[in-house]
Amino acid sequence: MNGTFEDDSEADEDFEDPDTLDSSGDEEVVKEDTKRPAKQAARKKAVEEQAEDLTEQLSKMSVSSTRYSMDFKCPYIMYDYTEDDRECVSVDFLVPNQHRRFFRIKVQPGGKALELEIVVPPIFYDKHRVLYASNGDDDININTNKVTAFAKACKAIVKEKGQDLHGTTGDVEDEKEIISAKQVIQLPFAVEETLWCGIANNREGFEVIPVENDDVVLFNEMREALCFFILTVDMVKPEATARKPRGAMRKMVSPRGDVSRGGAAAMDEDGGENQDGA
């Protein structure tokens, strides 16, 4: 029996417990397994963020449920260039046809964004506009349901949004104005808060340019030439502050007296205190 018996100690040396196995290859597998949950969580978060962005975009595209809007969002073109050795940027807006005084232009503090506010033309919320548009139609009068409903809506708009010409709430409807929400344009670089007037001194920082509409069909129907209005705003990058010259020689009076008159002794002669006690 002893000839066929195998020593258990030698078998134990060759035996490796899988629970205690510790090799570099297995460590890499374990590390990879620990990374997977983190990667899956990151993918899930990215998908959720994309879904939120899509939902936000769809909500912006959806039809508004509010009763009115007095806001403008004008198409615009922005372009930068060099003029008079200065870096400039201009923004052209397609705006409603009205005088330039109804456009409020402002560069935000810091010069990195441009704001545009537009006074809404009063005829738009004039409570009699629907009646004016009837052109004497006998079926439409001041008591018609459509006319009275429109007048009621306009009255509510003016009450909520209207400001008098002095910037405070007034009581007389004819003296109120409604200003649209700010349209903010981010600029490619910081600009001066004062609008650029260009090389010519007679230029203003912004101007409204009528551009004739060449639509032949529209001209034939209206029997007159109509125009688009383009509001153009010019801005300029601030100039670098000139450094003050340094290293120039300048005279500084010694606290012990004018050295040209004997230093401390001179102070004694002039009636000052002799620092040396002489």
C-alpha atoms as a printed R data frame, in Angstrom:
    type eleno elety resid chain resno       x       y       z
1   ATOM     1    CA   MET     A     1   0.000   0.000   0.000
2   ATOM     2    CA   ASN     A     2   2.844   2.305   0.733
3   ATOM     3    CA   GLY     A     3   4.048   1.890  -2.819
4   ATOM     4    CA   THR     A     4   0.819   3.268  -4.252
5   ATOM     5    CA   PHE     A     5   0.253   6.014  -1.709
6   ATOM     6    CA   GLU     A     6   0.875   9.576  -2.915
7   ATOM     7    CA   ASP     A     7   1.960  12.216  -0.485
8   ATOM     8    CA   ASP     A     8  -0.881  14.678   0.081
9   ATOM     9    CA   SER     A     9   1.577  17.465   0.801
10  ATOM    10    CA   GLU     A    10   2.909  17.360  -2.756
11  ATOM    11    CA   ALA     A    11  -0.630  17.459  -4.169
12  ATOM    12    CA   ASP     A    12  -1.453  20.423  -1.960
13  ATOM    13    CA   GLU     A    13   1.498  22.344  -3.360
14  ATOM    14    CA   ASP     A    14   0.118  22.003  -6.909
15  ATOM    15    CA   PHE     A    15  -3.449  22.880  -5.854
16  ATOM    16    CA   GLU     A    16  -4.546  26.524  -6.210
17  ATOM    17    CA   ASP     A    17  -7.696  27.773  -4.567
18  ATOM    18    CA   PRO     A    18  -9.622  29.869  -7.127
19  ATOM    19    CA   ASP     A    19 -10.933  32.028  -4.303
20  ATOM    20    CA   THR     A    20  -7.407  33.043  -3.325
21  ATOM    21    CA   LEU     A    21  -6.040  33.292  -6.876
22  ATOM    22    CA   ASP     A    22  -4.104  36.561  -7.208
23  ATOM    23    CA   SER     A    23  -2.503  37.192 -10.576
24  ATOM    24    CA   SER     A    24  -1.984  40.335 -12.624
25  ATOM    25    CA   GLY     A    25  -4.307  39.085 -15.366
26  ATOM    26    CA   ASP     A    26  -7.171  38.483 -12.970
27  ATOM    27    CA   GLU     A    27  -6.620  41.900 -11.363
28  ATOM    28    CA   GLU     A    28  -7.097  43.528 -14.763
29  ATOM    29    CA   VAL     A    29 -10.380  41.644 -15.203
30  ATOM    30    CA   VAL     A    30 -11.548  42.789 -11.792
31  ATOM    31    CA   LYS     A    31 -10.581  46.393 -12.558
32  ATOM    32    CA   GLU     A    32 -12.418  46.212 -15.876
33  ATOM    33    CA   ASP     A    33 -15.551  44.920 -14.113
34  ATOM    34    CA   THR     A    34 -15.443  47.871 -11.697
35  ATOM    35    CA   LYS     A    35 -15.217  50.336 -14.595
36  ATOM    36    CA   ARG     A    36 -18.278  49.001 -16.400
37  ATOM    37    CA   PRO     A    37 -20.915  50.407 -14.010
38  ATOM    38    CA   ALA     A    38 -19.300  53.843 -14.201
39  ATOM    39    CA   LYS     A    39 -19.285  53.761 -18.027
40  ATOM    40    CA   GLN     A    40 -22.904  52.620 -18.105
41  ATOM    41    CA   ALA     A    41 -23.888  55.430 -15.736
42  ATOM    42    CA   ALA     A    42 -22.074  57.978 -17.912
43  ATOM    43    CA   ARG     A    43 -23.855  56.711 -21.052
44  ATOM    44    CA   LYS     A    44 -27.202  56.839 -19.276
45  ATOM    45    CA   LYS     A    45 -26.556  60.406 -18.125
46  ATOM    46    CA   ALA     A    46 -25.576  61.475 -21.665
47  ATOM    47    CA   VAL     A    47 -28.766  59.959 -23.107
48  ATOM    48    CA   GLU     A    48 -30.873  61.714 -20.447
49  ATOM    49    CA   GLU     A    49 -29.200  65.057 -21.204
50  ATOM    50    CA   GLN     A    50 -29.847  64.629 -24.925
51  ATOM    51    CA   ALA     A    51 -33.488  63.843 -24.186
52  ATOM    52    CA   GLU     A    52 -33.780  66.976 -22.023
53  ATOM    53    CA   ASP     A    53 -32.241  69.124 -24.773
54  ATOM    54    CA   LEU     A    54 -34.657  67.674 -27.325
55  ATOM    55    CA   THR     A    55 -37.614  68.302 -25.012
56  ATOM    56    CA   GLU     A    56 -36.499  71.906 -24.501
57  ATOM    57    CA   GLN     A    57 -36.154  72.465 -28.252
58  ATOM    58    CA   LEU     A    58 -39.587  70.989 -28.905
59  ATOM    59    CA   SER     A    59 -41.115  73.169 -26.199
60  ATOM    60    CA   LYS     A    60 -39.651  76.252 -27.862
61  ATOM    61    CA   MET     A    61 -41.124  75.162 -31.186
62  ATOM    62    CA   SER     A    62 -44.561  74.495 -29.712
63  ATOM    63    CA   VAL     A    63 -47.419  76.940 -30.171
64  ATOM    64    CA   SER     A    64 -47.651  79.499 -27.406
65  ATOM    65    CA   SER     A    65 -50.647  79.158 -25.130
66  ATOM    66    CA   THR     A    66 -50.526  82.756 -23.929
67  ATOM    67    CA   ARG     A    67 -53.082  85.301 -25.084
68  ATOM    68    CA   TYR     A    68 -50.544  87.724 -26.534
69  ATOM    69    CA   SER     A    69 -46.881  88.537 -27.062
70  ATOM    70    CA   MET     A    70 -45.380  91.982 -27.454
71  ATOM    71    CA   ASP     A    71 -41.857  90.740 -28.188
72  ATOM    72    CA   PHE     A    72 -39.730  91.023 -31.298
73  ATOM    73    CA   LYS     A    73 -37.039  88.551 -32.346
74  ATOM    74    CA   CYS     A    74 -35.446  90.184 -35.333
75  ATOM    75    CA   PRO     A    75 -33.283  88.383 -37.887
76  ATOM    76    CA   TYR     A    76 -29.721  89.698 -37.758
77  ATOM    77    CA   ILE     A    77 -26.288  89.409 -39.373
78  ATOM    78    CA   MET     A    78 -23.091  90.041 -37.389
79  ATOM    79    CA   TYR     A    79 -19.686  90.679 -38.998
80  ATOM    80    CA   ASP     A    80 -16.320  91.996 -37.761
81  ATOM    81    CA   TYR     A    81 -13.655  93.925 -39.671
82  ATOM    82    CA   THR     A    82 -10.918  96.583 -39.324
83  ATOM    83    CA   GLU     A    83 -11.553 100.291 -39.840
84  ATOM    84    CA   ASP     A    84  -9.187 103.172 -39.090
85  ATOM    85    CA   ASP     A    85  -6.787 100.618 -37.557
86  ATOM    86    CA   ARG     A    86  -9.483  99.580 -35.058
87  ATOM    87    CA   GLU     A    87 -11.170  96.205 -34.659
88  ATOM    88    CA   CYS     A    88 -14.878  96.712 -35.287
89  ATOM    89    CA   VAL     A    89 -18.030  94.611 -35.263
90  ATOM    90    CA   SER     A    90 -21.415  95.476 -36.763
91  ATOM    91    CA   VAL     A    91 -24.835  93.919 -36.354
92  ATOM    92    CA   ASP     A    92 -27.605  94.447 -38.935
93  ATOM    93    CA   PHE     A    93 -31.195  93.773 -37.814
94  ATOM    94    CA   LEU     A    94 -34.284  93.434 -39.999
95  ATOM    95    CA   VAL     A    95 -36.741  95.560 -38.006
96  ATOM    96    CA   PRO     A    96 -40.312  96.878 -38.285
97  ATOM    97    CA   ASN     A    97 -40.753 100.031 -40.332
98  ATOM    98    CA   GLN     A    98 -40.656 102.882 -37.848
99  ATOM    99    CA   HIS     A    99 -38.496 105.824 -36.841
100 ATOM   100    CA   ARG     A   100 -35.113 105.213 -35.234
101 ATOM   101    CA   ARG     A   101 -36.283 106.759 -31.949
102 ATOM   102    CA   PHE     A   102 -38.376 103.637 -31.345
103 ATOM   103    CA   PHE     A   103 -35.272 101.418 -31.201
104 ATOM   104    CA   ARG     A   104 -33.370 101.222 -27.912
105 ATOM   105    CA   ILE     A   105 -29.763 100.086 -28.409
106 ATOM   106    CA   LYS     A   106 -27.362  99.389 -25.550
107 ATOM   107    CA   VAL     A   107 -24.032  97.625 -25.059
108 ATOM   108    CA   GLN     A   108 -24.083  95.648 -21.830
109 ATOM   109    CA   PRO     A   109 -21.529  96.533 -19.113
110 ATOM   110    CA   GLY     A   110 -18.296  94.788 -19.961
111 ATOM   111    CA   GLY     A   111 -18.957  95.156 -23.688
112 ATOM   112    CA   LYS     A   112 -19.570  91.478 -24.476
113 ATOM   113    CA   ALA     A   113 -23.225  91.662 -25.548
114 ATOM   114    CA   LEU     A   114 -25.598  93.978 -27.415
115 ATOM   115    CA   GLU     A   115 -29.196  94.633 -26.347
116 ATOM   116    CA   LEU     A   116 -32.053  95.662 -28.630
117 ATOM   117    CA   GLU     A   117 -35.448  96.822 -27.372
118 ATOM   118    CA   ILE     A   118 -38.213  97.938 -29.734
119 ATOM   119    CA   VAL     A   119 -41.224 100.083 -28.982
120 ATOM   120    CA   VAL     A   120 -44.260  98.219 -30.294
121 ATOM   121    CA   PRO     A   121 -46.176 100.369 -32.842
122 ATOM   122    CA   PRO     A   122 -49.283 101.629 -30.981
123 ATOM   123    CA   ILE     A   123 -51.558 100.820 -33.927
124 ATOM   124    CA   PHE     A   124 -50.984  97.125 -33.221
125 ATOM   125    CA   TYR     A   125 -52.756  97.278 -29.847
126 ATOM   126    CA   ASP     A   126 -55.119 100.147 -30.675
127 ATOM   127    CA   LYS     A   127 -58.535  98.965 -29.469
128 ATOM   128    CA   HIS     A   128 -60.194 100.422 -32.586
129 ATOM   129    CA   ARG     A   129 -57.852  98.745 -35.105
130 ATOM   130    CA   VAL     A   130 -60.277  95.996 -36.119
131 ATOM   131    CA   LEU     A   131 -62.952  98.622 -36.684
132 ATOM   132    CA   TYR     A   132 -60.554 100.731 -38.772
133 ATOM   133    CA   ALA     A   133 -59.731  97.682 -40.897
134 ATOM   134    CA   SER     A   134 -63.392  97.118 -41.775
135 ATOM   135    CA   ASN     A   135 -63.241  99.940 -44.335
136 ATOM   136    CA   GLY     A   136 -66.840 100.919 -43.698
137 ATOM   137    CA   ASP     A   137 -68.259  97.398 -43.837
138 ATOM   138    CA   ASP     A   138 -71.870  97.664 -42.634
139 ATOM   139    CA   ASP     A   139 -71.655  94.257 -40.967
140 ATOM   140    CA   ILE     A   140 -68.916  95.448 -38.612
141 ATOM   141    CA   ASN     A   141 -69.504  98.178 -36.061
142 ATOM   142    CA   ILE     A   142 -68.394  99.157 -32.583
143 ATOM   143    CA   ASN     A   143 -70.782  96.642 -31.022
144 ATOM   144    CA   THR     A   144 -69.779  93.653 -33.157
145 ATOM   145    CA   ASN     A   145 -68.526  90.720 -31.087
146 ATOM   146    CA   LYS     A   146 -65.154  90.661 -32.829
147 ATOM   147    CA   VAL     A   147 -64.625  94.391 -32.291
148 ATOM   148    CA   THR     A   148 -65.585  94.314 -28.619
149 ATOM   149    CA   ALA     A   149 -63.490  91.201 -27.954
150 ATOM   150    CA   PHE     A   150 -60.441  92.799 -29.576
151 ATOM   151    CA   ALA     A   151 -60.959  96.029 -27.631
152 ATOM   152    CA   LYS     A   152 -61.160  94.061 -24.383
153 ATOM   153    CA   ALA     A   153 -57.930  92.197 -25.192
154 ATOM   154    CA   CYS     A   154 -56.095  95.438 -26.026
155 ATOM   155    CA   LYS     A   155 -57.239  97.074 -22.819
156 ATOM   156    CA   ALA     A   156 -55.845  94.168 -20.799
157 ATOM   157    CA   ILE     A   157 -52.531  94.318 -22.698
158 ATOM   158    CA   VAL     A   158 -52.104  98.046 -22.123
159 ATOM   159    CA   LYS     A   159 -52.980  97.671 -18.459
160 ATOM   160    CA   GLU     A   160 -50.359  94.964 -17.945
161 ATOM   161    CA   LYS     A   161 -47.578  96.072 -20.301
162 ATOM   162    CA   GLY     A   162 -48.165  99.775 -20.924
163 ATOM   163    CA   GLN     A   163 -45.798 102.443 -19.657
164 ATOM   164    CA   ASP     A   164 -46.248 106.171 -20.066
165 ATOM   165    CA   LEU     A   165 -43.664 108.207 -21.930
166 ATOM   166    CA   HIS     A   166 -41.878 109.040 -18.673
167 ATOM   167    CA   GLY     A   167 -41.281 105.401 -17.771
168 ATOM   168    CA   THR     A   168 -43.965 105.085 -15.099
169 ATOM   169    CA   THR     A   169 -47.406 103.575 -15.208
170 ATOM   170    CA   GLY     A   170 -49.997 106.076 -16.393
171 ATOM   171    CA   ASP     A   171 -53.775 106.210 -16.587
172 ATOM   172    CA   VAL     A   172 -54.281 107.607 -20.087
173 ATOM   173    CA   GLU     A   173 -54.084 104.883 -22.741
174 ATOM   174    CA   ASP     A   174 -53.030 107.257 -25.513
175 ATOM   175    CA   GLU     A   175 -49.910 108.236 -23.563
176 ATOM   176    CA   LYS     A   176 -48.681 104.695 -22.955
177 ATOM   177    CA   GLU     A   177 -46.089 102.728 -24.863
178 ATOM   178    CA   ILE     A   178 -45.153  99.070 -24.841
179 ATOM   179    CA   ILE     A   179 -41.525  97.996 -25.122
180 ATOM   180    CA   SER     A   180 -40.575  94.520 -26.298
181 ATOM   181    CA   ALA     A   181 -38.355  92.189 -24.284
182 ATOM   182    CA   LYS     A   182 -34.623  92.604 -24.834
183 ATOM   183    CA   GLN     A   183 -33.046  90.717 -27.693
184 ATOM   184    CA   VAL     A   184 -29.477  90.003 -26.588
185 ATOM   185    CA   ILE     A   185 -26.681  89.274 -29.072
186 ATOM   186    CA   GLN     A   186 -23.366  87.856 -27.849
187 ATOM   187    CA   LEU     A   187 -20.422  89.655 -29.476
188 ATOM   188    CA   PRO     A   188 -17.192  88.008 -30.719
189 ATOM   189    CA   PHE     A   189 -15.078  90.269 -28.485
190 ATOM   190    CA   ALA     A   190 -15.563  92.963 -25.870
191 ATOM   191    CA   VAL     A   191 -16.374  96.405 -27.311
192 ATOM   192    CA   GLU     A   192 -16.621  99.949 -26.030
193 ATOM   193    CA   GLU     A   193 -19.936 100.713 -24.362
194 ATOM   194    CA   THR     A   194 -20.232 103.852 -26.499
195 ATOM   195    CA   LEU     A   195 -21.287 102.983 -30.039
196 ATOM   196    CA   TRP     A   196 -18.654 103.502 -32.742
197 ATOM   197    CA   CYS     A   197 -19.096 106.522 -35.013
198 ATOM   198    CA   GLY     A   198 -16.521 105.510 -37.591
199 ATOM   199    CA   ILE     A   199 -13.951 107.690 -39.259
200 ATOM   200    CA   ALA     A   200 -16.391 110.407 -40.342
201 ATOM   201    CA   ASN     A   201 -17.507 112.587 -37.430
202 ATOM   202    CA   ASN     A   202 -21.029 112.966 -38.807
203 ATOM   203    CA   ARG     A   203 -21.792 109.245 -38.508
204 ATOM   204    CA   GLU     A   204 -23.895 107.946 -35.658
205 ATOM   205    CA   GLY     A   205 -23.414 104.738 -33.741
206 ATOM   206    CA   PHE     A   206 -26.519 103.218 -35.320
207 ATOM   207    CA   GLU     A   207 -28.853 104.093 -38.137
208 ATOM   208    CA   VAL     A   208 -32.002 102.812 -39.819
209 ATOM   209    CA   ILE     A   209 -31.656 102.260 -43.561
210 ATOM   210    CA   PRO     A   210 -34.756 101.851 -45.758
211 ATOM   211    CA   VAL     A   211 -34.206  99.261 -48.486
212 ATOM   212    CA   GLU     A   212 -36.733  99.219 -51.316
213 ATOM   213    CA   ASN     A   213 -38.741  96.034 -51.713
214 ATOM   214    CA   ASP     A   214 -38.365  94.975 -55.358
215 ATOM   215    CA   ASP     A   215 -41.277  92.515 -55.239
216 ATOM   216    CA   VAL     A   216 -43.144  93.324 -58.483
217 ATOM   217    CA   VAL     A   217 -46.325  91.525 -57.417
218 ATOM   218    CA   LEU     A   218 -46.467  93.518 -54.189
219 ATOM   219    CA   PHE     A   219 -45.870  96.752 -56.068
220 ATOM   220    CA   ASN     A   220 -48.685  95.988 -58.523
221 ATOM   221    CA   GLU     A   221 -51.116  95.295 -55.695
222 ATOM   222    CA   MET     A   222 -50.147  98.252 -53.507
223 ATOM   223    CA   ARG     A   223 -49.452 100.673 -56.382
224 ATOM   224    CA   GLU     A   224 -46.495 102.078 -54.466
225 ATOM   225    CA   ALA     A   225 -42.955 101.091 -53.568
226 ATOM   226    CA   LEU     A   226 -42.542  99.742 -50.058
227 ATOM   227    CA   CYS     A   227 -39.337  99.345 -48.076
228 ATOM   228    CA   PHE     A   228 -37.689  97.007 -45.636
229 ATOM   229    CA   PHE     A   229 -35.990  98.699 -42.670
230 ATOM   230    CA   ILE     A   230 -32.521  97.589 -41.623
231 ATOM   231    CA   LEU     A   231 -31.078  98.764 -38.325
232 ATOM   232    CA   THR     A   232 -27.280  98.677 -38.391
233 ATOM   233    CA   VAL     A   233 -25.199  99.034 -35.208
234 ATOM   234    CA   ASP     A   234 -21.436  99.687 -35.272
235 ATOM   235    CA   MET     A   235 -19.147  98.901 -32.325
236 ATOM   236    CA   VAL     A   236 -15.387  98.996 -31.775
237 ATOM   237    CA   LYS     A   237 -12.919  97.113 -29.605
238 ATOM   238    CA   PRO     A   238 -11.371  99.269 -26.836
239 ATOM   239    CA   GLU     A   239  -7.909 100.613 -27.475
240 ATOM   240    CA   ALA     A   240  -5.094  99.291 -25.332
241 ATOM   241    CA   THR     A   241  -4.300 101.678 -22.485
242 ATOM   242    CA   ALA     A   242  -1.052 103.496 -23.161
243 ATOM   243    CA   ARG     A   243   1.554 102.780 -20.502
244 ATOM   244    CA   LYS     A   244   3.146 105.675 -18.669
245 ATOM   245    CA   PRO     A   245   6.887 106.034 -19.330
246 ATOM   246    CA   ARG     A   246   9.071 104.698 -16.539
247 ATOM   247    CA   GLY     A   247  12.735 105.216 -15.632
248 ATOM   248    CA   ALA     A   248  12.841 108.985 -16.174
249 ATOM   249    CA   MET     A   249  15.073 111.031 -13.856
250 ATOM   250    CA   ARG     A   250  13.291 113.201 -11.328
251 ATOM   251    CA   LYS     A   251  14.358 115.156  -8.259
252 ATOM   252    CA   MET     A   252  13.411 113.991  -4.783
253 ATOM   253    CA   VAL     A   253  14.136 116.193  -1.784
254 ATOM   254    CA   SER     A   254  16.184 114.418   0.872
255 ATOM   255    CA   PRO     A   255  14.513 114.117   4.276
256 ATOM   256    CA   ARG     A   256  17.813 115.407   5.767
257 ATOM   257    CA   GLY     A   257  17.746 118.587   3.708
258 ATOM   258    CA   ASP     A   258  18.797 119.819   0.304
259 ATOM   259    CA   VAL     A   259  22.166 118.205  -0.405
260 ATOM   260    CA   SER     A   260  23.084 121.137  -2.645
261 ATOM   261    CA   ARG     A   261  23.131 123.328   0.468
262 ATOM   262    CA   GLY     A   262  25.069 121.101   2.797
263 ATOM   263    CA   GLY     A   263  22.561 118.450   3.754
264 ATOM   264    CA   ALA     A   264  21.650 118.387   7.442
265 ATOM   265    CA   ALA     A   265  23.746 121.459   8.129
266 ATOM   266    CA   ALA     A   266  21.604 123.380   5.698
267 ATOM   267    CA   MET     A   267  18.528 122.496   7.729
268 ATOM   268    CA   ASP     A   268  20.222 123.920  10.811
269 ATOM   269    CA   GLU     A   269  21.063 127.121   9.022
270 ATOM   270    CA   ASP     A   270  17.463 127.477   7.867
271 ATOM   271    CA   GLY     A   271  16.199 127.076  11.394
272 ATOM   272    CA   GLY     A   272  15.431 123.364  11.133
273 ATOM   273    CA   GLU     A   273  16.457 120.686  13.587
274 ATOM   274    CA   ASN     A   274  20.003 119.371  13.159
275 ATOM   275    CA   GLN     A   275  19.638 115.588  12.985
276 ATOM   276    CA   ASP     A   276  23.341 115.089  13.993
277 ATOM   277    CA   GLY     A   277  22.977 117.144  17.154
278 ATOM   278    CA   ALA     A   278  25.754 119.558  16.112
